[in-house]
Amino acid sequence: MRKLIEFDTETLSALKLLASDRMSSLQELADEAFSDLLKKHGRPTNLKDALKQSLRQNPANDHQPNRTKRR
């Protein structure tokens, strides 16, 4: 899927220079930036993470140690 994002001239120049210095593309920089943003806000970045997160939301799935009966 494609989305159009607009940058001011200075930001675009800085991003192109960074991409060149890292020997990567603007797309790779954008992928890394959006992945970091999602992680910062606790959002899953792929299906595997989404499934793990959905399991953790249900308290019945929390691991609880076995309780021993006292006599």
VOPAGU-2260 file (C-alpha; in pm, 1 decimal, decimal comma):
REM VOPAGU-2260
SITE   aa  ch    i         X         Y         Z
SITE  MET   A    0       0,0       0,0       0,0
SITE  ARG   A    1     129,5     343,5     -81,1
SITE  LYS   A    2      70,3     663,3     113,4
SITE  LEU   A    3     192,6    1009,2      26,4
SITE  ILE   A    4     384,0    1190,9     300,2
SITE  GLU   A    5     506,3    1547,5     257,7
SITE  PHE   A    6     835,0    1673,2     405,9
SITE  ASP   A    7     977,3    2020,5     404,3
SITE  THR   A    8    1293,0    2065,8     196,8
SITE  GLU   A    9    1535,0    2067,0     491,1
SITE  THR   A   10    1390,7    1748,7     644,5
SITE  LEU   A   11    1393,4    1565,2     313,2
SITE  SER   A   12    1755,5    1665,6     253,4
SITE  ALA   A   13    1852,6    1545,6     602,4
SITE  LEU   A   14    1670,4    1214,1     549,2
SITE  LYS   A   15    1837,5    1159,5     210,6
SITE  LEU   A   16    2178,7    1229,1     365,9
SITE  LEU   A   17    2108,2     989,1     653,6
SITE  ALA   A   18    1993,7     720,1     411,8
SITE  SER   A   19    2307,2     769,1     206,0
SITE  ASP   A   20    2532,3     755,2     513,6
SITE  ARG   A   21    2366,8     432,3     627,7
SITE  MET   A   22    2362,5     287,5     275,2
SITE  SER   A   23    1986,0     241,3     295,1
SITE  SER   A   24    1677,8     386,9     130,1
SITE  LEU   A   25    1420,0     637,1     248,3
SITE  GLN   A   26    1174,4     346,1     263,1
SITE  GLU   A   27    1400,6     157,0     504,4
SITE  LEU   A   28    1429,9     467,5     723,0
SITE  ALA   A   29    1051,4     508,4     719,8
SITE  ASP   A   30     996,5     139,8     806,5
SITE  GLU   A   31    1234,4     168,6    1102,5
SITE  ALA   A   32    1078,6     494,4    1222,4
SITE  PHE   A   33     720,7     367,0    1208,6
SITE  SER   A   34     817,9      39,2    1374,4
SITE  ASP   A   35     984,0     231,0    1658,9
SITE  LEU   A   36     677,6     454,8    1692,8
SITE  LEU   A   37     442,9     155,9    1717,9
SITE  LYS   A   38     665,6     -11,1    1978,7
SITE  LYS   A   39     681,4     312,9    2179,3
SITE  HIS   A   40     302,3     314,9    2203,2
SITE  GLY   A   41     271,4     -56,8    2276,0
SITE  ARG   A   42     121,2    -148,5    1939,9
SITE  PRO   A   43     211,6    -474,4    1765,2
SITE  THR   A   44     420,1    -447,4    1449,4
SITE  ASN   A   45     333,9    -788,2    1303,1
SITE  LEU   A   46      74,8   -1064,0    1330,3
SITE  LYS   A   47     279,9   -1273,6    1572,9
SITE  ASP   A   48     312,3    -980,8    1815,6
SITE  ALA   A   49     -58,5    -898,2    1776,6
SITE  LEU   A   50    -156,7   -1253,8    1869,9
SITE  LYS   A   51      76,0   -1256,4    2171,7
SITE  GLN   A   52     -62,2    -922,1    2287,6
SITE  SER   A   53    -423,1   -1038,9    2251,6
SITE  LEU   A   54    -349,6   -1343,8    2467,3
SITE  ARG   A   55    -197,0   -1127,6    2740,4
SITE  GLN   A   56    -511,7    -912,2    2758,7
SITE  ASN   A   57    -713,3   -1205,7    2892,5
SITE  PRO   A   58    -633,0   -1266,0    3263,2
SITE  ALA   A   59    -723,4   -1634,7    3224,5
SITE  ASN   A   60    -411,1   -1672,8    3012,8
SITE  ASP   A   61    -175,4   -1537,7    3278,4
SITE  HIS   A   62      57,0   -1796,0    3424,1
SITE  GLN   A   63      -7,7   -1842,7    3793,1
SITE  PRO   A   64     208,2   -2065,7    4013,6
SITE  ASN   A   65      44,1   -2377,8    4152,2
SITE  ARG   A   66     -78,0   -2327,4    4505,0
SITE  THR   A   67     -11,5   -2600,8    4753,5
SITE  LYS   A   68    -272,3   -2684,5    5011,0
SITE  ARG   A   69    -178,7   -2623,6    5372,8
SITE  ARG   A   70    -270,5   -2882,1    5628,9
